[in-house]
Amino acid sequence: MEHAPAWLINSFIYLSAAVIAVPLSKALGLGSIIGYLAAGMAIGPWGLGLVTNVEDILHFAEFGVVLMLFLVGLELEPRRLWSLRRPIFGWGTAQVLGCALLLTGVAIGFGIGWRIALVAGLGLALSSTAIALQAMRERNLLPTGSGQAAFSILLFQDVAAIPILALLPLLGLVSAQNEVQPAANHALEALKIVAVVAAIILGGRLLMRPLFRWIARSNTPEIFTASALLLVVGIAALMQGVGLSMALGAFLAGVLLAESEYRRELETDIEPFKGLLLGLFFIAVGMSIDFAVLRQSPGLMALIVLGFLTVKGLLIYALARLMKLPFQERPVFTLLLAQGGEFAFVVFQSAAVGHVLPAPTASLLIGAVAVSMLLSPLLLVAIDKLLLPRWARRGKVRLEEISEPQEAPIVIAGFGRYGQIIARLMLAQGIPCTVLDHDAEMIEAARRFGYRVFYGDASRLDLLRTAGAASARVLVVAVDDVEQSLKIVDLAHQHFPALQIVARARDVTHWNQLRDRGVMQVEREMFDSSLRSARSVLELLGHGAHEARQTAMRFRQHNLELFEKMYPHHQDRAKLIAVVKQGRQQLEEQMAQERAQRQRPQGWDR
């Protein structure tokens, strides 16, 4: 490979590192972000040294964050974004200013000059949009209250990065090379910014949709993809040209296209590029961790990381309480916003160039931000595995278990969507039921509607006996969990042999396991509702209601007969597949014959 171009070798290295590290990280339950960061550390200057041009890669990889914000914008219609204006500018302002002032005050308290303290506080107040949004997507948190709040604050941080960068020259040491610009220059810069934002908004309203409509008529998918990328690249270049956030511009363009008829196609086309470039961004962050600074001042680095995470965490947790977020969501919300962010790299690098920060201080702060970005996914895993399960149990309604012996001809284990229908039908017929369920919140809701449901785990023999299983005629096993269902059946067979069992099966495997235990009255939970939907589809296609019903009933009968043929062979996969194929072929042939008979003219057989 010595004659191969450098870009080809680097691409091979990045892809190899990602393909090895990310699946391994996910297999260990650590998530994809840690895999990317670990891959970057492994191939970077302080690992195997396979890649050295870290800064160039980081600038290129930031485009992954830009594409991600464009896709987030596509999911937000302008009306919905307008509805978020208060959390964006209210809670966002509180988080950025609050964290910046606290961190600045702490730094001044340690004897650091006010200029350095202020720049450090402003930079460390920002959070990683890339890691936060990726973590929320993996946990499906974006639609939740905490997800929307975190997104609003992150969006404000992108906006706040602009005045922070504009403030740096004013904080610089007054010298011939770094004089404060005249007011006229600032006014001109402000006019440029307003003009670019206005051009994006007006262009999105007037030009983008007709342009995509015209491109779509060419029926050339690759050109549509190219135009989507051109749009994002062009807007990013415009925003960077006037000193604004590229990601903010891309987000604005996405919002303007959120109501477009090409929204889904744009998402589909850009998603693969976003994923690859975002992965490259995390790899570049891993490579950018300066282990030399870490090795020279490990205690100071640990103090900075621990200090700013603690200060930010306390304020953000207080904000979460003021926002009345559910306490189970507060730890993840706090950690995602407490970490440092990619814009801090830009702030500290610009401060070093502008002589606001000494170069060693800037390197130390950049290293602290990178370490916090590395620690955040690890801490998220710890929260997921250790803290959230305990917190999930807090606040739950606690009920007394069933204690008074019951007598009813039917015992129903499980009062979910399946068990409720059975209980309602029995009660409508005047047949009393004893219902057991172990979901306290659901029981409270059922009791408000007048249902008599007892708290208890039906897989416990003592509670099943108290519910009257010894004298009941029928036990209905309607619990969701397969293992619990089988345990209840085993208990009933062993201790109440006269009790007849009707059970719900989640799938074919569960059906076979119940049949292995001698349960003959087994119903698959989705089977009949799916058949009714199939009847509706046939009727919408022009089949008569009677014909559709007969077709569905014949399919039902055939399916039940096929299950009986399959059951003796459910342990032999090869034989089972053969039986299924044969049954499917027989059904297709039978229905083809019936269609042919219906299509014959009257008197054909005479």
VEXKOLRO-556283 format. One record per residue (C-alpha): x, y, z. Coordinates in steps of 0.1 Angstrom, whole numbers, plus 2048, in hexadecimal, padded with zeros to 3 digits. Last residue first. Example, Ala and Ser with C-alpha at 12.3 -4.5 7.8 and 13.67 -1.06 7.14 Angstrom:
2
8897F5847/87B7D384E/
REM end
This chain:
606
51B6E6752/53A6F0765/53D713755/51871B75D/52273D76D/54374A75F/56273E772/574759787/56974C7A8/57672979F/598738796/59A74B7B7/59272B7CA/5AD7187B7/5C77337BE/5BD7327E3/5C370C7E5/5E470F7D2/5F172B7E9/5E6718808/5F76F87FD/61870B7F5/61771B817/6126F9828/62F6E9815/64670681D/63C705842/6416DF844/6636E1834/66E6FC84B/6636E7869/6766C985C/6966DD85A/6916EE87C/68B6CE88F/67F6D98B2/65E6E78A4/6576C6893/6396B98A6/62B6DD8A6/62C6E3881/60E6CE877/5F96DE893/605700888/5FB6F8864/5D86EF86F/5D5711881/5E2723862/5CA71184B/5AD71A861/5B873F863/5BE74183D/59B732837/58D74C84F/59F76983E/59375E81B/56F75A828/57077D838/57D78C818/56377B803/54778681A/5537AB81A/5577AB7F4/57A7AF7E6/5827D17D7/5A57D87E3/5987EA802/5857CA80B/5A57B5808/5B77CE81F/59B7CD839/59C7A7839/5C27A983F/5BC7C085D/5A47A786B/5BE78B866/5D87A1879/5C07A5896/5BB77F897/5E0777898/5EE7928AE/5EC7818D0/5F275D8C6/5D77498D7/5DE7298EC/5C37128F9/5D66F18F8/5EF6F6914/6016D5918/6236E3923/6326DD900/6146F08F3/61F70F907/64270C8F9/6357098D6/6207288D9/63D73B8E8/6527328CA/63673C8B2/63275F8C2/6247728DF/60D7558EB/5EF75C901/5E3740917/5C372F921/5C971693D/5B16FD94E/5B76F8974/5B46D497F/5D96D0983/5DD6ED99B/6006E99AB/6166DC98F/6026E6971/5FB70897F/61F70E989/62C704966/61271A955/61D73896B/642731963/63A73093E/62975293F/645761954/65F75693A/64A76491D/64478792D/624798922/60C78793B/5EA77992E/5E975793F/5C3751943/5BD73795F/59C72595E/587711977/591723997/5927109B8/5B870B9BC/5C072B9A8/5AE7419C2/5C37619C0/5D37569E1/5E17379D0/5F074C9B4/5FF7639CE/60F7469E1/61B7369C0/62D7549B3/62C75798D/60B76A990/61F78899D/60779D9B2/5F27BD9B4/5CD7B59B1/5B57C3997/5917CB99D/5887E2980/575803986/58781A96E/59C829989/5A5805993/5B47FF971/5CA81E973/5D7814995/5DD7F1988/5F07FE96B/607813982/60D7F4998/6177DD97C/6177BA98D/5F67AE980/5DC79698E/5B7795984/59D780996/57F77C980/55977C985/542771968/526789963/52878693D/5357AA93B/54E7A0956/55B784940/55E79B921/5707B6935/58879D944/59178E922/5967B1912/5AC7BC930/5C279D92E/5CE7A690B/5D57CB90F/5E67C5931/5D57B694F/5EC798955/5E3777966/5BE772964/5AD75B97D/58B74E973/57073B988/5747549A4/57D7509C9/5977679D8/5AD7639F8/5B5786A07/5DA78EA04/5E079C9E1/6007B19E2/5FF7D49F1/6067EF9D9/6248059D2/6208209B8/6418269A6/6558459B0/6768339B1/67881299D/68582597E/69F836994/6AF81499D/6AF809978/6BC82C96E/6DA82C985/6EF80D97E/6EC80195A/6E0821948/6F483895E/71482495A/70F823934/70A849934/72A84D948/73D83A92D/72C850912/73686F926/75A86692D/76786B90A/75688C906/764896928/78788C91D/7848A18FD/7788BF911/7958BB92A/7AE8B890D/7A18D88FD/7A58E991F/7C98DD923/7D28E7900/7C390A904/7D690E925/7F7903914/7F191C8F7/7EA93A90E/7C694590B/7BB9678FE/7D89698E5/7C09698C8/7CD9488BB/7C99398DD/7A59468E0/79D9398BD/7A99168C8/7959198E8/7759238D8/77890A8BB/77F8EC8D2/7628F88E8/74C8F58CA/7518CF8CC/7418CD8EE/7498C7913/7348B0928/7198BE93F/6FD8BF925/6FC89991F/702892943/6E58A6950/6CC899938/6D787593F/6D487A964/6B288E961/69E87494E/69385F96C/68B87F980/670888966/6788AC95A/6688C896E/67B8E395B/6868F197D/6928CE986/6A58CB965/6B48EE96B/6C18E298D/6D18C497B/6E18DB962/6F08F197E/6FE8D3991/70B8C2972/71C8E1965/7308E5986/7378C0988/7428BB964/7578DB967/7698CF985/76E8AA97C/77D8B495A/7928D0969/79E8BB987/7A689D971/7BB8B395A/7CD8C3977/7D58A1986/7E1893964/7F78B095D/8148A5946/80388493C/7E2894932/7F48B091F/80789490C/7E7880909/7D989B8F2/7B688D8E9/7B38968C4/7B28728B8/79286B8CB/78288A8BF/78C88089B/77B85E8A0/75C8708AD/75B88688E/761867877/742857886/72F87787F/73C87685C/731852856/70E857866/708878855/71186A833/6FA84D838/6DD864843/6E087D827/6CC86A80C/6B185C823/6AB87D834/6A9890813/690876806/67B87A825/67A8A0823/6728A17FD/64E8AC802/65B8CA815/64E8D2837/66F8CD848/6828E082D/684900840/68D8ED85F/6AA8DC84D/6B88FC840/6B890B863/6CA8EC870/6E48EF855/6EA91385E/6ED90A883/7068EE87B/71C906867/71D91E885/72294287B/742954872/736965852/74794C83B/73E92F853/71993584D/71D937827/733917826/71A90483B/6FE90F824/710904806/71A8E2815/6F78DB820/6E78E47FF/7028D27EB/6FC8B2800/6D78B37F6/6E18BB7D2/6F889D7D1/6DD8867DE/6C48937C4/6DF88E7AA/6E486A7B5/6BF8647B2/6BB86F78E/696871785/69C894775/67B89F784/68B89D7A7/6A38B979E/6868D0794/6748C97B5/6948CD7C8/6988F07B9/6748F97BE/6778F07E3/6989017E9/6909237D8/6759367E9/67292B80D/69591D812/6A493A7FF/691953815/69D942835/6C193C828/6C496081A/6B696F83A/6D195C84E/6EC968836/6E098C837/6DD98D85D/701980860/70F998846/6FD9B5857/70D9AB879/72F9AA869/72A9CD85B/71F9DA87C/73D9CB88D/7549DC873/7439FE879/7489FA89E/76E9FA899/7819DA8A0/7939D58C1/7B89D18BB/7CA9B08B9/7EA9B28A4/7F49D48B1/7EC9CA8D4/7CF9C98EC/7CF9A68FC/7B09948F0/78F995902/77E9AA8E6/78C9928CC/77B9758DF/7589848E1/74F97B8BD/7579568C4/73F9588E2/72596B8CE/72494F8B4/7279318CC/70693D8DC/6F29328BD/70090E8BE/6FA90F8E4/6D69198DE/6D18F98C9/6E18E58E5/6C88F48FE/6AA8EC8E8/6B78C98E2/6BB8C2907/6978CF90E/6898BA8F1/69B89B8FE/6918A1922/66D8A4918/66E884903/66E8838DD/6958858DB/69A8698F5/69A84B8DD/6B883C8F0/6CF83A8D1/6C085C8C5/6C886C8E7/6EC8608E6/6F186C8C3/6E188E8CC/6F78928EA/7178868DA/71489D8BC/7078BB8CE/7258BA8E6/71F8D3902/7298F8906/72F907929/7538FC926/75A91690C/74993391E/75A92A940/77C926930/77994791E/76D95893E/789948954/7A495293B/79797793B/791977961/7B496C96A/7B694A97D/7B994B9A3/7A592C9AC/7879429B4/78A951991/78592E983/767927999/75794898F/75D94196A/74E91E96D/72F92D97F/72B949966/72F932947/717918956/6FC93195D/70094493C/6FF924927/6E391293B/6CD930942/6CF93C91E/6C691A911/6A991792A/69993791E/6A693B8FA/6A09178EE/68690F908/67192D8FE/6769298D8/66B9058D8/64890C8CA/65991F8AE/66C8FF8A5/64B8EC8A4/63C90688C/65C905877/6598DF873/6748CB885/67F8A9877/6928BA85B/6A58CF874/6B28AF885/6BE8A4863/6D08C585D/6DF8C3880/6ED8A0878/6FC8AD857/70E8C9869/71B8B1884/72989A869/7398B9859/74E8BB878/76189E869/7738B4851/77F8CC86C/7898AE882/79C89D866/7B18BC860/7B88BF885/7C289A888/7DD89986D/7F087E87F/7E085C876/7F083A87B/80084589C/7F88248AE/7E98378CB/7F485A8D5/7F48678B1/7D38588A9/7CA83489E/7C08278C0/7B28478CE/79C84B8B0/78F8278B2/78782D8D7/77384C8CF/7608398B4/75881C8CB/74E8338E7/7358438D0/7278218C4/7198168E6/72A807905/7167E6907/7357D0902/7277C58E0/7227EA8D8/7477F18DE/7527D38C9/73B7DD8AD/74A8018AE/76F7F88B2/7757E0895/7617F1879/76B813885/79080C885/78F7FB863/77B819855/793833862/7B2820857/7A5818834/79B83D830/7BE84783B/7CE830821/7B883E806/7BD862810/7E385C810/7E584F7EC/7F082B7E7/8148257DD/81E8177FF/800800800/
REM end
